Amino acid sequence: MLAAAESMMEKGDELPEEEEKLLALIVLLVEAFEVTVASGDDEGSDDEAGEPPAPHITLQRLMYSHDIKLEDVAHVFGNPHLAREVLDGKRDISKRQAKELGKFFRVPAKLFSPGA
């Protein structure tokens, strides 16, 4: 799945709308898989294993997978200091910032909203 996602991301702005939707689905599936693996539970449990990661964790993972640095997303938050606070989980991501991050990473903005 990661190879397919990387292949789609390499197309950049030339990615057709259908593939953008498929890419968003792949990202969601990878996130769900990582939650399951991180919980160490193969069969799923009634605890928080099914919960999506916190928005700042999703942002960290996307930045890592795209090899993006803090300076590359600082404009979304206004400055590098605020971006660092968001990445550290000390500051929430606003709706506007979630929309901008969604456009930047070409994923649904709801990935950056709490309880998404």
C-alpha positions as CSV (number, residue, x, y, z in Angstrom):
1,M,0.0,0.0,0.0
2,L,2.8,2.4,0.8
3,A,4.4,1.8,-2.6
4,A,1.1,2.6,-4.3
5,A,0.7,5.7,-2.2
6,E,4.3,6.9,-3.0
7,S,3.7,6.3,-6.7
8,M,0.6,8.4,-6.6
9,M,2.3,11.2,-4.5
10,E,5.1,11.4,-7.1
11,K,2.5,12.6,-9.7
12,G,2.1,15.8,-7.6
13,D,-0.5,18.2,-9.1
14,E,-1.1,15.9,-12.1
15,L,-2.9,13.4,-9.9
16,P,-6.5,12.8,-11.2
17,E,-9.3,13.3,-8.7
18,E,-10.1,9.6,-8.6
19,E,-6.5,8.8,-7.6
20,E,-6.6,11.6,-5.0
21,K,-9.5,9.9,-3.4
22,L,-7.8,6.5,-3.6
23,L,-4.7,8.1,-2.0
24,A,-6.7,9.5,0.9
25,L,-8.3,6.0,1.4
26,I,-4.8,4.4,1.4
27,V,-3.6,6.9,4.0
28,L,-6.6,6.1,6.2
29,L,-6.0,2.4,5.9
30,V,-2.3,2.7,6.7
31,E,-3.2,4.9,9.8
32,A,-5.7,2.2,10.9
33,F,-3.1,-0.5,10.5
34,E,-0.5,1.5,12.4
35,V,-3.0,1.9,15.3
36,T,-3.6,-1.8,15.4
37,V,0.1,-2.7,15.2
38,A,1.0,0.0,17.8
39,S,-1.6,-1.5,20.2
40,G,0.0,-4.9,19.9
41,D,-3.4,-6.5,19.6
42,D,-4.1,-8.6,16.5
43,E,-7.7,-9.2,17.2
44,G,-8.8,-5.7,18.3
45,S,-10.0,-4.9,21.7
46,D,-12.5,-2.7,23.4
47,D,-9.9,-0.2,24.6
48,E,-8.6,2.8,22.6
49,A,-6.9,0.6,20.0
50,G,-9.6,1.5,17.5
51,E,-9.2,5.2,18.1
52,P,-7.5,7.2,15.4
53,P,-4.2,8.8,16.3
54,A,-4.2,12.3,17.6
55,P,-4.0,15.0,14.9
56,H,-0.5,16.0,15.8
57,I,0.6,12.4,15.5
58,T,-1.0,12.1,12.1
59,L,0.9,15.3,11.1
60,Q,4.1,13.9,12.4
61,R,3.7,10.7,10.4
62,L,2.8,12.5,7.2
63,M,5.7,14.8,7.6
64,Y,8.0,11.8,8.2
65,S,6.7,9.8,5.3
66,H,7.0,12.8,2.9
67,D,10.4,13.8,4.3
68,I,9.0,17.3,5.2
69,K,10.6,19.5,7.8
70,L,9.0,21.9,10.2
71,E,9.9,24.9,8.1
72,D,7.9,23.4,5.2
73,V,4.6,23.6,7.1
74,A,5.3,26.6,9.4
75,H,3.4,28.9,7.0
76,V,0.2,26.9,7.8
77,F,0.5,27.8,11.5
78,G,1.9,31.3,11.1
79,N,5.5,30.7,12.3
80,P,7.9,27.9,13.3
81,H,7.2,28.3,17.0
82,L,3.5,27.7,16.7
83,A,4.2,24.8,14.3
84,R,6.5,23.2,16.9
85,E,3.8,23.6,19.6
86,V,1.3,21.8,17.3
87,L,3.8,19.0,16.5
88,D,4.5,18.6,20.2
89,G,0.8,18.3,20.9
90,K,0.8,21.5,23.0
91,R,-1.6,23.4,20.6
92,D,-4.6,22.1,18.7
93,I,-4.9,22.3,14.9
94,S,-7.7,24.8,13.9
95,K,-10.2,24.0,11.2
96,R,-8.5,26.4,8.8
97,Q,-5.1,24.8,9.5
98,A,-6.6,21.3,9.0
99,K,-8.0,22.4,5.6
100,E,-4.6,23.8,4.6
101,L,-2.8,20.7,5.8
102,G,-5.3,18.5,3.9
103,K,-4.5,20.4,0.7
104,F,-0.8,20.4,1.4
105,F,-0.7,16.6,1.9
106,R,-3.6,15.8,-0.4
107,V,-5.5,14.0,2.3
108,P,-8.9,14.6,4.0
109,A,-8.7,17.6,6.4
110,K,-10.6,15.4,9.0
111,L,-7.3,13.5,9.6
112,F,-6.2,16.6,11.5
113,S,-9.3,17.0,13.6
114,P,-9.7,15.5,17.1
115,G,-11.8,12.3,17.1
116,A,-11.7,12.0,13.3
